Amino acid sequence: MKNDDVMVNCPYCDSDDAKYWAEERGWKVVRCLHCRYLYVNPRPSLMMRNLATEFGTHASGGNLDISERRVGRKVALYRQALQTMFSDLWSSNRPVISWIDIGAGYGEMAEAVKSLAHPNSKVIGLEPMLPKVLAARAMGLEMISGYIDHNTPKCQFASAINIFSHIYDFDHFLCSVRDILEEGGDLLIETGDMSNVESREQLPGELGLPDHVAFASEEHLTGFLSRNGFKVISVQHIREDNLIYFMKNTLKRLVGRDVVLSLPFSSPYRSIRIRARKLPLMTSTCLDRESSKRT
């Protein structure tokens, strides 16, 4: 173990009882024997994570490039998802709304929201990687560089698209989201659903270690939301292992990437989208955190 690696208990249930599940780029994923949560252990220190996010290269992962690129076709995909999961917003009498996309990347989700929302709506992307912020601004999108903090404006809606696996403390993240959401505001989460994935061979593609540090099931995600004062409104599952996904993985394998190949439409892995609503804060992890701050 390197000096800047950190051993952790299960980020979901805090158990220290886990077994080896998979390995990539010298990093190990373990499965909690208590709640079956999958997480990287040991994982890079928070300092290394922040440096990777700032510069777009994960030195802890053999200089893994995490800067990615803008994918224009995502806008249409997100727009379709929004039309389904937020159909109540896009009527002929569209209300003026405020929406923040957290971890906005190159702004594809923010662009999709803007295309559906009332023209006077406030749609903002929040992204810590400056090159992505600048690229999105060049597309005419309003972007804030950084993380959620006391300067982040309040909003009626927030989204967190494919950033779950990057987050070290998801309870803390959800408490931060609560702080910027207005009462009764909604959060849209999209990430992978490992509910029916038993072995690494059932999950096609790369794990993305050590940039990705956690892999949840629907049960974990709804548990996180419930204990932090959110009520699940709707859930959508999406198959990922189509023919295009298979072709991309084949190309990655040809250039030496650590990819698991499987036939299209054969994996139990799905992506999951959850729309959840902020509830009055009664009993939750957030309340526990606030109590600890005062003592």
C-alpha positions in Angstrom: 0.0 0.0 0.0 1.4 3.5 -1.0 1.7 6.2 1.7 -1.1 8.2 0.2 -3.6 5.3 0.2 -6.3 5.1 2.8 -8.0 2.1 4.3 -11.7 2.6 4.9 -14.7 0.8 6.4 -17.8 0.2 4.2 -19.0 3.7 3.2 -22.7 2.5 3.5 -22.9 0.5 6.7 -19.4 1.1 8.3 -18.6 -2.6 8.6 -15.0 -3.6 8.3 -15.8 -7.1 7.2 -15.3 -7.4 3.4 -13.9 -9.8 0.8 -12.0 -9.3 -2.5 -14.3 -8.8 -5.5 -12.2 -7.5 -8.4 -9.0 -5.7 -9.3 -8.0 -3.1 -12.0 -4.8 -1.0 -12.4 -3.5 -2.5 -9.1 -6.5 -1.3 -7.2 -8.9 -3.7 -5.4 -12.7 -3.6 -5.1 -14.1 -5.4 -2.1 -17.7 -6.4 -1.2 -19.0 -5.7 2.2 -20.1 -9.0 3.8 -22.8 -7.2 5.8 -24.6 -5.1 3.2 -23.0 -6.2 -0.1 -21.8 -2.7 -1.0 -18.9 -2.7 -3.4 -16.1 -0.2 -2.8 -12.4 0.4 -3.4 -10.2 -0.4 -0.4 -7.6 1.0 0.1 -8.5 4.1 -2.0 -6.5 7.2 -2.9 -6.3 9.9 -0.3 -8.7 12.8 -0.6 -5.8 15.0 -1.5 -4.9 12.8 -4.5 -8.6 12.7 -5.5 -8.8 16.5 -5.4 -5.6 16.9 -7.5 -7.0 14.4 -10.1 -10.2 16.4 -10.3 -8.3 19.6 -10.8 -5.9 18.5 -13.4 -8.0 15.7 -15.2 -5.3 13.0 -14.7 -5.4 10.4 -11.9 -1.7 9.9 -10.9 -2.8 7.1 -8.6 -4.2 5.2 -11.5 -1.2 5.1 -13.8 -1.9 8.6 -15.1 -5.5 7.6 -15.9 -7.1 10.4 -18.0 -10.4 11.4 -16.4 -11.0 14.6 -18.4 -13.1 12.7 -21.0 -14.7 14.9 -23.8 -18.0 16.4 -24.7 -20.5 13.9 -26.1 -23.2 15.8 -28.0 -25.5 12.8 -28.3 -25.9 12.8 -24.5 -28.1 15.9 -24.8 -30.8 14.1 -26.7 -30.6 11.1 -24.3 -30.9 13.3 -21.3 -33.7 15.3 -22.9 -35.6 12.0 -23.4 -35.1 11.0 -19.8 -36.2 14.4 -18.5 -39.3 14.3 -20.6 -40.3 11.0 -19.0 -39.3 11.6 -15.4 -40.3 15.2 -15.2 -43.3 15.2 -17.5 -45.1 17.4 -15.0 -42.7 20.3 -15.7 -42.8 20.4 -19.5 -46.5 21.3 -20.1 -47.6 24.1 -22.4 -47.7 26.3 -19.3 -44.1 25.7 -18.4 -43.2 27.3 -15.1 -40.0 29.2 -14.6 -37.7 27.0 -12.6 -34.2 26.9 -11.1 -32.0 23.9 -11.7 -28.4 23.1 -10.8 -26.6 20.1 -12.4 -23.9 19.0 -10.0 -20.7 17.6 -11.5 -21.9 19.0 -14.8 -18.9 18.0 -16.9 -19.2 19.6 -20.3 -22.8 20.7 -19.7 -24.8 18.1 -21.6 -27.5 17.7 -18.9 -27.7 21.5 -18.3 -28.2 21.9 -22.1 -31.0 19.3 -22.1 -32.7 21.0 -19.2 -32.5 24.4 -20.9 -34.0 23.0 -24.1 -37.1 21.9 -22.1 -37.5 24.6 -19.4 -39.2 28.0 -19.7 -36.8 30.5 -21.4 -36.6 32.6 -18.2 -35.5 29.6 -16.1 -32.2 29.6 -14.3 -30.1 26.5 -15.3 -26.6 26.3 -13.9 -23.8 23.7 -14.1 -21.5 23.1 -11.2 -18.2 21.5 -12.1 -14.8 21.3 -10.4 -12.7 20.5 -13.4 -11.9 23.9 -15.0 -11.3 22.8 -18.6 -14.8 21.4 -18.6 -16.2 24.6 -17.2 -14.5 26.7 -19.9 -15.7 24.4 -22.6 -19.3 24.5 -21.4 -19.2 28.3 -21.1 -18.0 28.4 -24.7 -21.2 26.6 -25.6 -23.2 29.4 -24.0 -24.0 27.6 -20.7 -23.9 29.2 -17.3 -21.3 27.3 -15.2 -19.9 27.6 -11.7 -16.4 26.2 -11.1 -16.1 24.2 -7.9 -18.1 22.2 -5.5 -21.3 22.9 -3.4 -20.5 25.5 -0.8 -22.1 28.4 1.1 -22.0 30.5 -2.2 -24.0 27.9 -4.2 -27.4 29.4 -5.1 -30.6 27.8 -3.9 -32.6 25.8 -6.5 -35.8 24.0 -7.0 -34.2 21.1 -8.8 -30.8 19.5 -8.8 -29.2 16.6 -10.8 -26.2 14.4 -10.2 -25.5 12.4 -13.3 -22.9 9.6 -13.2 -20.9 11.1 -10.3 -22.0 8.7 -7.5 -19.0 6.4 -8.1 -16.6 9.3 -7.7 -17.9 10.4 -4.3 -16.2 9.3 -1.1 -19.0 10.3 1.4 -22.4 10.1 -0.3 -24.2 10.9 3.0 -22.3 14.1 3.2 -23.0 14.9 -0.4 -26.7 14.4 0.0 -26.7 16.7 3.0 -24.9 19.3 0.9 -27.6 18.9 -1.8 -30.3 19.4 0.8 -28.7 22.7 1.8 -29.1 24.1 -1.8 -32.5 22.6 -2.5 -35.6 24.6 -1.7 -38.3 22.9 0.4 -40.0 20.2 -1.5 -37.2 20.4 -4.2 -36.3 17.4 -6.3 -33.0 15.6 -7.0 -32.3 13.5 -10.1 -29.6 10.8 -9.7 -28.2 8.6 -12.4 -25.6 5.9 -11.8 -24.9 2.2 -12.2 -27.2 -0.4 -10.5 -25.2 -3.4 -9.3 -28.3 -5.1 -7.8 -28.0 -8.3 -9.9 -24.3 -8.3 -10.6 -22.6 -11.1 -8.6 -19.2 -11.3 -10.3 -16.8 -9.0 -12.2 -17.4 -11.1 -15.3 -21.1 -10.0 -15.4 -20.1 -6.3 -15.6 -18.9 -5.4 -19.1 -16.4 -2.6 -19.7 -14.0 -1.0 -17.3 -14.4 -0.3 -13.6 -12.6 3.0 -13.9 -10.4 2.5 -10.8 -9.3 4.4 -8.9 -11.3 7.3 -10.2 -14.4 5.3 -9.4 -14.4 4.2 -5.7 -17.9 2.8 -5.1 -20.6 0.8 -6.9 -24.1 0.7 -5.5 -27.3 -1.2 -5.9 -30.8 0.3 -6.0 -31.2 -0.7 -2.4 -28.1 1.2 -1.3 -29.2 4.3 -3.3 -32.7 4.4 -1.9 -31.2 3.8 1.6 -28.8 6.7 1.2 -31.7 8.9 0.1 -34.1 7.8 2.8 -31.6 8.3 5.7 -30.8 11.8 4.4 -34.3 13.1 4.2 -35.4 12.3 0.6 -38.4 10.4 -0.6 -38.1 8.4 -3.9 -40.7 9.6 -6.4 -39.8 7.5 -9.5 -37.2 5.0 -10.7 -36.1 4.1 -14.2 -33.7 1.3 -15.3 -31.7 1.4 -18.5 -29.9 -1.4 -20.2 -26.3 -0.4 -21.2 -24.8 -3.5 -22.9 -26.1 -2.9 -26.4 -24.2 -3.4 -29.6 -22.6 0.1 -29.6 -21.3 -0.5 -26.0 -19.9 -3.9 -27.1 -18.1 -2.3 -30.1 -16.6 0.4 -27.8 -15.4 -2.2 -25.4 -13.8 -4.3 -28.2 -11.8 -1.2 -29.4 -10.7 -0.6 -25.8 -9.5 -4.2 -25.5 -7.6 -3.9 -28.8 -5.6 -0.9 -27.4 -4.8 -2.8 -24.2 -7.4 -1.5 -21.8 -8.5 -3.7 -18.9 -11.9 -4.4 -20.2 -14.3 -7.3 -19.7 -16.1 -8.3 -22.9 -19.5 -10.0 -23.0 -22.1 -10.5 -25.7 -24.6 -7.6 -26.2 -27.8 -7.8 -24.1 -26.3 -10.5 -21.8 -25.3 -8.5 -18.7 -27.6 -8.1 -15.6 -26.0 -4.6 -15.1 -28.2 -1.6 -15.6 -28.1 2.1 -15.1 -30.6 3.6 -12.8 -32.3 7.0 -12.6 -34.0 8.1 -9.4 -36.1 11.2 -8.9 -36.3 12.0 -5.1 -37.9 14.8 -3.2 -36.5 16.7 -0.2 -38.6 16.1 2.9 -38.8 18.1 6.1 -35.7 17.2 8.1 -37.0 14.9 10.9 -34.7 11.9 11.6 -31.8 11.5 9.2 -28.1 11.3 8.8 -28.2 15.0 8.0 -29.8 15.8 11.4 -27.1 13.7 13.1 -24.4 15.7 11.3 -26.0 19.0 12.3 -26.2 17.8 16.0 -22.6 16.8 15.9 -21.6 20.3 14.6 -23.3 21.9 17.6 -21.6 19.7 20.2 
